[in-house]
């Protein structure tokens, strides 16, 4: 038993070292063009429009070594009938399993991971893959929706509204064994997650949030408390007892639709630009961000090219501010002001 305890402590030390490495100045960008977790197509084009909006150039300007690993390709499953009214379970299960492995390898290689979705069902894979390397991680879920329905409470059967339920240990006996999900085991507790920006919560989700005592901040809470206090409480809840890696899962529909119109499930009364960027700035300031998702940018649903561009540009701003861009300006490192060259000064006088 003593030997097993020593091996466990050694393994935990090695994993923690990996998580520390992943917060170095190296960023891996991984696209996940996937839309089968929900009914509307088009969100699979999200990674492309976010890159086209200048993501790689913006991150490179922040002095990161940026490794763009391109887009994953996902297996096509011809016959994927609903199971207990859950739609496309085999397809979503296979895609999230593949994403999990890719995320785990990137973080294990020492990168901070940026996953570009795709719909929010992908978070099952990205957070699980992160947890393989950083088992003590915590999760900040910024979204208009709680995405914590179980297959039994979901009004639609779409898996993009259910990913958190698959992650939580407390819901293990509430989630049936779905085809395609044999690989997925719950790995978080209700104390490991905080929601920010909620304003469209289903009845089953509301019961789960209250019953499990999950910390969440609705838009009403943000109006009442202010975003500064919301972030203080969020970080204290998640990091007050121990410093640990953060996974940020950011759905673009957390913003008000006037700012992010090209998305599938917009809800009025969302985050302002300043509130959304303040969230990401505060997460960056902890020095603990290890991986993030940016999901649900859907260019097909943009009514005009300007709407698509605005949504994609906002996604780039969210990612860049999560990784250190500040509203004082994004500048490459400058360690000293260049001195005036005496010869040049003399030439000017002549």
KOLVOVO-428469 format. One record per residue: residue in three letters; y, z, x of N, C-alpha, C, CB in turn. Coordinates in steps of 0.05 Angstrom, whole numbers, plus 5000, padded with zeros to 4 digits. Glycine has a CB too. Example, Ala and Ser with C-alpha at 12.3 -4.5 7.8 and 13.67 -1.06 7.14 Angstrom:
BEGIN
ALA488651565264491051565246493451565264491151815226 SER495551425257497951435273500151575258498851145282 
***
This chain:
BEGIN
UNK497650005016500050005000502550005017500050244981 UNK502450165040504750175057505349905070504350385079 UNK503049755076503349495088504549305068500649385098 UNK503649315043504749135022507649195018503149174996 UNK508449455019511249525016512949415038511549825014 UNK511949425063513349315086513749015084511949385112 UNK511548875075511748585072513748515050508948475065 UNK513748665028515648615007518548645017515248794983 UNK519048855033521748905043522548685062521949175057 UNK520648595079521248375097521848115082518848325116 UNK520248055061520747815046523447835032518547775025 UNK524148065021526748095008529048065028526948374994 UNK528748165052530748135073531147835079530048295098 UNK528847695082529047405088530447255066526247295094 UNK529747315041531047175018534047235017529647254992 UNK534747495022537547565021539047425043537947865025 UNK537747385067539047235089539546945080537247245114 UNK537546825066537846555056540246535037535346465042 UNK540546735019542746735000545346765014542346954980 UNK545446925036547946945051548646685064547647165072 UNK546546545075547046285087548146085067544446175099 UNK547146105042547945895023550845915015546245924998 UNK552146135023555046155017556646075042555646445008 UNK555445935060556845835083558545585075554845765106 UNK559645455096561545235090559944975087563545205113 UNK557744985073556144745068555544725039553544745086 UNK556144505026555844474998553944234992558544424983 UNK551944284976550144074967550844004938547144164968 UNK551243744933551843644906549343504896554343454906 UNK548443574873545943464862546443384833543643664864 UNK546043124827546443024800543843044784547442744801 UNK544143114759541843134741542542984715541043434734 UNK542242714715543042554692540942564670543442254701 UNK541142774654539042834634540342904608537243064644 UNK539242804586540442844559538442924538541942604551 UNK535942964545533842994524533843274513531142924535 UNK535443454523535543724512537343744487536643914532 UNK538543524479540243514455540043234443543143594462 UNK541443204419541042964404542842734413541443014375 UNK545142794424547042574430546442474458549942674428 UNK546342214461546042084487548742044499544441824485 UNK548842004525551341954539551942164561553641944520 UNK550842404556551442624576549942574602550642894564 UNK548042394602546642324627548542174646544242154621 UNK550842074636552741944653554842134665554241724637 UNK554542394658556342594669556642604699555542854659 UNK554342604714554542624743556242394755551842614755 UNK555842154744557341924755560341944751556341664742 UNK561142014726564042024721565342254736564642044691 UNK563842474741565042694756565342614785563242954754 UNK563442474796563742374824566042174825561042244834 UNK566141994805568241784805571041904803567741594782 UNK571142154792573742284790574642414816573642494768 UNK573042384837573942464864572742734873576842494864 UNK570442804863569243064870568743094900566743114855 UNK567342894911566542924939568942934958564642684948 UNK570942764952573342764968574843034966575242534960 UNK574943144942576343404938574943624953576443474907 UNK572343634952570843844967571143814997567943854958 UNK571043565006571343515034574043605044570943215041 UNK576143575027578843665035579043965037580843555015 UNK577044105026577044395028575644495053575744525004 UNK575044315072573744375097570744435094575044605110 UNK569544345072566644375070565244145082565844395040 UNK562844195093560943985099559443925074559044075123 UNK559943695062558943625036556543435039561143485018 UNK554343515026551943355026551343264998549443515038 UNK551843014992551342914965548442804965553442694957 UNK546742944951543942864950543342664927542143104946 UNK545442554915545042354895543942474869543142144904 UNK542742314853541642394827538642414827542642204805 UNK537642614814534742634809533942424789533942914800 UNK531442324792530342164771528142324757529141894782 UNK528042304731526242484715524042314703527842624694 UNK521642444701519342294690519742224661516742454694 UNK518841994653518941904625516241974612519541604622 UNK516342124591513942204577513942054550513742514572 UNK512041864547512141684524511741824498509941474527 UNK509742004496509142134471509942434474506142114464 UNK512142504462513142774465514042874437515542794485 UNK512142924420512643004393513743294392510142984376 UNK515443354372516343634369514043824367518243654345 UNK514544064378512644284377513944524365511444344405 UNK513044614342514244834328517244774323513945104343 UNK517844524317520544424312522344404337521844604291 UNK521244474360522744434385522444144394521744634408 UNK524744014399524743734405524343674435527343604395 UNK522743484441522243384469521543604488524743244479 UNK519643784481519144004500517843914526517244204486 UNK516043724525514743634550516743504569512443444543 UNK518543344557520543204574522443404587522043004557 UNK523443594571525243794581523843974601526443964559 UNK521344044595519844214614519444084641517244294602 UNK518743834640518243684665520843654681517043414660 UNK523043594667525643554681526643804693527643434661 UNK526444024679527544274689525744384712527644494667 UNK523144324711521444404733522144254758518444354726 UNK522643994755523443834779526143924790523543534771 UNK528043974772530644074781530344344795532544104758 UNK528644514785528344784798527444754827526244944782 UNK525544574832524644534859526844434877522344354860 UNK528444244867530544124883532744334889531843884869 UNK533444494870535444704874534444904894536144844847 UNK531944994891530845184910530945084939527945254902 UNK530244834942530244714970533044704981528944434970 UNK534944624965537744604974538844874982539544484953 UNK538345084966539345344973537845464996539145534948 UNK535245414997533645505020534545375046530745435015 UNK535745135045536745005069539445105077536844705064 UNK540645285062543145405071545645295057543445375099 UNK545345145036547645035022548445204998546944745013 UNK551045194991551945264965551445024947554945354965 UNK550145074924549244854907551044804884546444914897 UNK551844544880553244464856551544264841556044334864 UNK550644344817549044164800550744044779546644324787 UNK550743774777552243624758550443534735553643384771 UNK550943634710549343544688550743304674548943764668 UNK549443194655547043294642547643514621545143394662 UNK545643554604546043754583545244034593544443684558 UNK545844244577545644514587542744614587547344704570 UNK540844464576538044554580537244554609536144364564 UNK538644394625538144384654538444654668539944184667 UNK540044834657540445084670537845244673542445254654 UNK535845194656533345324660532245264688531245234638 UNK532545014696531544934722533345024745531244644723 UNK535944994741537745064763537845364769540544964757 UNK537845524748537945814753535245914763538745964727 UNK533045804752530445894761530045814791528245764744 UNK530845574798530645494826532245664845531345204830 UNK534645734835536345924850535046194854539145954836 UNK533746284832532446554833530046554852531646634805 UNK528846324856526646324876527646404903525446034877 UNK530046334910531246404936532746664935533046184946 UNK533946724912535746964910534847114885538746874908 UNK532647264886531647384862533347604849528947504868 UNK535347694864537147894853539747774842537848104874 UNK539847514837542247384828543247494801541847084827 UNK545847444796546947494769548047224759549147714770 UNK548447214732549146964719551646994702546846864701 UNK553646824708556046814691555946554676558746834709 UNK555946574649555546344632558146294617553146394611 UNK559546084624562146024612561745794592564345944634 UNK562145844566561245654546562345734519558045654545 UNK562745534502563445594474561045704459564545344460 UNK558645654469556145724456554445914473554545474449 UNK552846084460551246274475548746154486550546514457 UNK547645944474545245804484542945994488545845664510 UNK542746194470540646394473538846404448541846674477 UNK538846194432536946174410534146164422537445924393 UNK532246274408529446234414528445994397527646494408 UNK526145884403525145664386524845744357522445574397 UNK524646004352524246094325526946144310522746354324 UNK529146164325531746214312533545964313533146444325 UNK532845764329534545534332534845374306533445354355 UNK537245324297537645154273536944864278540545184263 UNK537144764303536844484308534244404322539144394325 UNK533044594337530744534354531444404380528944354339 UNK534044374386534844254411534844464433537644124408 UNK533644394456533244594477535844644493531144494496 UNK537944484490540444554504541744794491542344314503 UNK540844884468541845124456539945364460542145084426 UNK538045344478536045554482535545644511533445464470 UNK536845534531535845594558535845884566537545444577 UNK537846034557538046314566535646474555540646444556 UNK534646414531532446554520529946534537531746454492 UNK529646304550527246264568527546424594526945964574 UNK529946504601530346644626530046944624533146584637 UNK530347054600530547344596527847484592532447414573 UNK527347684608524847834605524647964578524648044628 UNK526848064567526748204542525948024518529448324536 UNK526147764522525447574501522747444506527547364498 UNK521247544525518747414533516847384509517347564555 UNK516647594492514747584470515947444445513847864463 UNK518447344448519747204426519746904430522647304423 UNK518946814453518846524460516046434462520346474487 UNK515146254445512446154445511845984470511745994420 UNK509345954476508545784498508845494490505545844507 UNK510845364501511345084494509944894513514345024494 UNK508944664504507844474523510044384543506744224508 UNK509344384568511344304589512644534602513344124577 UNK512244784592513645014602511745224615515245144581 UNK509345134622507445324634508445434660504845194638 UNK510245284674511345374700513445584697512445134714 UNK514645614674517045774670516346064662518945644649 UNK517146254678516846534672519546674672514946674693 UNK520046854653522746984653523247144678522947164628 UNK525747144687526447264713529047424712526547054734 UNK530447424690532947574688532647794667535347394681 UNK534348004669534548204648537348164635534148484659 UNK537648304612540148284597542448394613539848434571 UNK541948554633544148664650545048474671543248924663 UNK543648244674544248054696546147834687541747934706 UNK547047834662548547604652551047704637546847424633 UNK553247544640555647594624556547314614557947734641 UNK557247314588558347074575561447084574557147034547 UNK562646854577565646834574566246584558567046824603 UNK567946624537568946394522567546334496568746154539 UNK565746514487564246454463566046434438562146674459 UNK565346244421566746214395565146064374569346074400 UNK562646004380560845874361558045974366560945554363 UNK557446194353554846344359553246344333555446634368 UNK550746254335548946244312548046524304546446074318 UNK547146564279546346834270544146964287545446824242 UNK542146804295540046914312541046994339537846714315 UNK542846834350544046894376545747154374545846664385 UNK547247184353548847424350547047674349550647414324 UNK544847654335542947884334541947944362540647824315 UNK541147734377540047774404542147904422539147514416 UNK544647804421546747914438547148214433549347764434 UNK547348274407547848554399545348734405548548574370 UNK543048634398540648794401539948854430538248644388 UNK540448664447539948704476542248824491539148444489 UNK544548854478546848964491547948794513546249234502 UNK547848524510548848344530551848344530547648054526 UNK553048354553555948354555556948064550556948444583 UNK558848044531560047784526562947814518558447634504 UNK564447604524567247594517567747344501569147604543 UNK568347384475569047164458571947084463568647234428 UNK572746864451575546784454577446994442576046514441 UNK576547134421578147354410578447574431576747464385 UNK576347634445576447844466578447754488573747894479 UNK578347504495580247404516583047414506579547104523 UNK583547354480586247374469587147674469586247274440 UNK585247844464585948134461586348264488583748274446 UNK584648204507584648344533586148194554581848394542 UNK586247934553587347774574585147704594589647914588 UNK585447474606583347374624583047544649583847084631 UNK585147664659584947834682583048064677587647934691 UNK583448204655581748434648578848344643582848584624 UNK578548114630575848014625574347974651575947744610 UNK575647864671574347814697573848074712575947624714 UNK575648264710575248524722572648654711577648714717 UNK572348654685570048784672567548624679570448804642 UNK567748354678565348184684564348254712566147894682 UNK566048244732565148284759564248574765567348204779 UNK565548764751564749044754561949084742566749234741 UNK561348964719558748984707556548864724558748854679 UNK557148634736555048494751554848584780555648204750 UNK557048664791557148724820557749014827559048544833 UNK558349174806559149444811557049614825559949574786 UNK554549574819552349734831551449614857550049754812 UNK551549344860550749214885552048944886547649194887 UNK552548854911553548584915551148404915555048564943 UNK551348184899549048004897550047724891547148104875 UNK548347524896549247244892549947194863547047054901 UNK551847014859552746934832551846654827555846964830 UNK550846614803550346344793552346304770547346294783 UNK554046104772555946034752554945794736558845984764 UNK554545824710553745594694556045534675551045654678 UNK557345314679559945254666559545004648562245204686 UNK559745044622559644824603562544744598558244914576 UNK563144484601565844384598567044444571566044084604 UNK565244484550566344534524567344824521564144494503 UNK567244984542568645244542571645204539568045394568 UNK572644974549575444914546576044814518576344694567 UNK578544844511579444734485579044434485582444804480 UNK578244314462577844024461580243854468576943944434 UNK582643974466585043824475585043764504587543974467 UNK583543934520583343894549580843754557583444164562 UNK578643794542576043674549574943544524574143894559 UNK576043314516575143184492572443034494577242984483 UNK571642954518569242794522566842984526569542604545 UNK566043114504563743294506562443294478564543584514 UNK559943384477558343344453558743544430555543354460 UNK559443794437559744004416562344154419557344194416 UNK564644014416567244134420567744344397569443924421 UNK569144554405569944764385572844834391568045014388 UNK574444824370577244884373577745174382578744834347 UNK580045214395580745484403579545574429579945674382 UNK579045384448577745454473579645544495576245224482 UNK578545564519580045654542582345464548578145674566 UNK584545574556586745414567585945334596589445564567 UNK587445144607586945064635587245314653588944844643 UNK589345464649589845694666587745904664592545814660 UNK586745954640584546144637581946054651583946204608 UNK581345804647578845704659578945704690578345424650 UNK581245624701581445624730581645904741583945464738 UNK582846084726582946364736580046474738584646544716 UNK578346414718575546504720574246414746573946394696 UNK574546154752573246054776574546154802573245744776 UNK577146194802578446304825577446584831581546314821 UNK577146744810576247024814573347024824576447184788 UNK571646844814568946834823568846754853567246624807 UNK570546554860570646484889571546714906572546244892 UNK573446864896574547084912572547304918576947204898 UNK570347314903568247514910566847444935566247534887 UNK566847184943565247094966562247084960565847274989 UNK561447104935558647134928557546894912558247384912 UNK559146684907558146454892556046314909560446264884 UNK553746284898551546154913550645894900549146344914 UNK551045864874550445614861551945594834547345584856 UNK552445344825553845314800552845054786556845304804 UNK553045054760552544824743555244744730550444874722 UNK555644484728557744374711556444174693560144244729 UNK556444234667554844084648556443984624552444244639 UNK555143804609556043714582558543534583556543944565 UNK559143404605561143194605559842944595562443154634 UNK560842834572559542604560561642384556558342684532 UNK561642194575563741984574563541804549563641814598 UNK561141774538560841604514562341714490557941574507 UNK562841974490564242104468567242124472563042384463 UNK568242024494571142014498572241784482571741974528 UNK574241844465575341644448576941424463577141774427 UNK577941494486579541304502578841344532582541344498 UNK579441154549579041194577580541444588579940954593 UNK582841494576584441734584582941994578587241734571 UNK581641994555580142234547577742284566579042214518 UNK576442074574574242094593575242184620572741824596 UNK577442064629578542144655579542434655580841954662 UNK580742514633581742794632579442994634583342834606 UNK577242934620574943114620573643124647572943034599 UNK573242894660571942884686573743014707571342594694 UNK576342964706578243084725578243394722581042974721 UNK578043484697577943774693575343894705578043834663 UNK573143744703570643834715570943864745568343644708 UNK572343674757572743684786574543924793574143424796 UNK576543974777578244214782576644474781580544224762 UNK574844494761573244734758571444774783571444714733 UNK570144564792568444584815570044654840566844324819 UNK572244514844573844554868575044834869576144354870 UNK575944944846577045214847574845424850578645264821 UNK572445364841570145544846569545564875567645444830 UNK570245354890569545334918572045374936568245074925 UNK574245464925576345554942579045414939575545524969 UNK579145204923581845084918583545284903581544814902 UNK585945314912587745504899590145364887588745724919 UNK591545494869593845374857596345384875594445504831 UNK596045504899598045474919597745204934597945704939 UNK595545074928595044814941592444814956597344744960 UNK591144584957588644554972589244424999586544384956 UNK588944585020589644485046587344515066592144625056 UNK587144335084585244375106586344595124584944105122 UNK584544705140585344935156587544855176582945045171 UNK589645025177591744985197592245255210594344865184 UNK591445275235591545535248594145605261589345545269 UNK595845405267598445455278600245215272598345505308 UNK602845265272604845055268605144905294607545175257 UNK604944645294605244495319607944535332604844195314 UNK607944565358610444605373611944335376609844725401 UNK614544355379616244125384615744025412619244185378 UNK615343775415614943655442617743615454613343385440 UNK618243725478620843715491621643435498620843885517 UNK619743265506620342985513621242835488617942855526 UNK619942885466620742745441623542825433618742805419 UNK624243075437626843175430629043045447627043485433 UNK628343005473630242885491630742585484629242905520 UNK628542455476628742175467630642145443625942055462 UNK630342335424632042325400634942355407631242545381 UNK635542515427638342565435639542305447638542795456 UNK637842155461638841905473639241695451636941805494 
***
